[in-house]
Amino acid sequence: MSRLKVFGAPQSTFVRTVRLILEEKGLDYDLEPLWPKDARERGLNPFGKIPVLQDGEVRLFETLGIAHYVLRRYHERGNRLLPDDVVQSARALSYVGAILDHGNAVITRRYILQYALPQGPDGQVDRATIEAALPEVEAQLRVYDAAAEANGGTLISSLSLADLYLWPILFYLRQMPEGPQLLNGKPGLAKMSGVMEDRASFQATMPPALPQAA
Ligand SMILES: N[C@@H](CCC(=O)N[C@@H](CS)C(=O)NCC(=O)O)C(=O)O
């Protein structure tokens, strides 16, 4: 079997999601650090995004396609990550969809990236964008907190793809100036932190430190 290869910057939450899937499946892989513009220039992803997965002749972009492939192709390996129960697996994918849509748009782009890659005048942090995003971030966190509280620290009844999408984002959120306050009083997310951060997969995919959030 050829060794799998992930293209993408280890700082990317979505690259980490794919790496977490591979780690949880017990699959060996190489990581080639690559930024999105290089993914387009090198013809790896016509949409210029990371991650991209290569497995022998098979090359895939978009995390959902990659996840589907790995879970089906390596069904018998490691953690299943989607239960057989149709309702539970559908719920996990509903959370994945929400994270890809609202979570990425609001928590990552309108909040975390405003600190990590400031886009305001003279490279300043854009406070107006952050202030406007905060109530929406809080509203999303409440949804995930309630689910994790009901399930003892995972979004559905067992560890699933949904957790592997969410926690890389919340790992960064916690490091932001308002992060501790946003996570305070959310017992489900506190349990989720314990579940996720103790996992060997999470430790094995630790990204480089972010620039200091101002
Ligand atoms: N829907 C994509 C999202 C991937 C994504 O947004 N990746 C970010 C890095 S975390 C990226 O490549 N951004 C570059 C851009 O949006 O131009 C997936 O699931 O793979």
The ligand as an SDF file (V2000), in Angstrom:
LIG
                    3D

 20 19  0  0  0  0  0  0  0  0999 V2000
  -14.6720   23.4430    2.2770 N   0  0  0  0  0  0  0  0  0  0  0  0
  -13.2350   23.2790    2.3670 C   0  0  0  0  0  0  0  0  0  0  0  0
  -12.6840   24.3400    3.2980 C   0  0  0  0  0  0  0  0  0  0  0  0
  -11.1820   24.3170    3.3170 C   0  0  0  0  0  0  0  0  0  0  0  0
  -10.6530   25.7010    3.6730 C   0  0  0  0  0  0  0  0  0  0  0  0
  -11.3810   26.6910    3.7430 O   0  0  0  0  0  0  0  0  0  0  0  0
   -9.3570   25.7240    3.8650 N   0  0  0  0  0  0  0  0  0  0  0  0
   -8.7440   26.9880    4.1430 C   0  0  0  0  0  0  0  0  0  0  0  0
   -7.5690   26.8160    5.0840 C   0  0  0  0  0  0  0  0  0  0  0  0
   -8.1730   26.3890    6.7100 S   0  0  0  0  0  0  0  0  0  0  0  0
   -8.2530   27.5670    2.8390 C   0  0  0  0  0  0  0  0  0  0  0  0
   -7.7200   26.8480    2.0230 O   0  0  0  0  0  0  0  0  0  0  0  0
   -8.4930   28.8430    2.6490 N   0  0  0  0  0  0  0  0  0  0  0  0
   -8.0480   29.5500    1.4780 C   0  0  0  0  0  0  0  0  0  0  0  0
   -9.1600   30.2990    0.8290 C   0  0  0  0  0  0  0  0  0  0  0  0
  -10.3110   30.2210    1.2760 O   0  0  0  0  0  0  0  0  0  0  0  0
   -8.8710   30.9810   -0.1660 O   0  0  0  0  0  0  0  0  0  0  0  0
  -12.9040   21.8820    2.8490 C   0  0  0  0  0  0  0  0  0  0  0  0
  -13.7320   21.3200    3.5620 O   0  0  0  0  0  0  0  0  0  0  0  0
  -11.8360   21.3580    2.5100 O   0  0  0  0  0  0  0  0  0  0  0  0
  1  2  1  0
  2  3  1  0
  2 18  1  0
  3  4  1  0
  4  5  1  0
  5  6  2  0
  5  7  1  0
  7  8  1  0
  8  9  1  0
  8 11  1  0
  9 10  1  0
 11 12  2  0
 11 13  1  0
 13 14  1  0
 14 15  1  0
 15 16  2  0
 15 17  1  0
 18 19  2  0
 18 20  1  0
M  END
$$$$
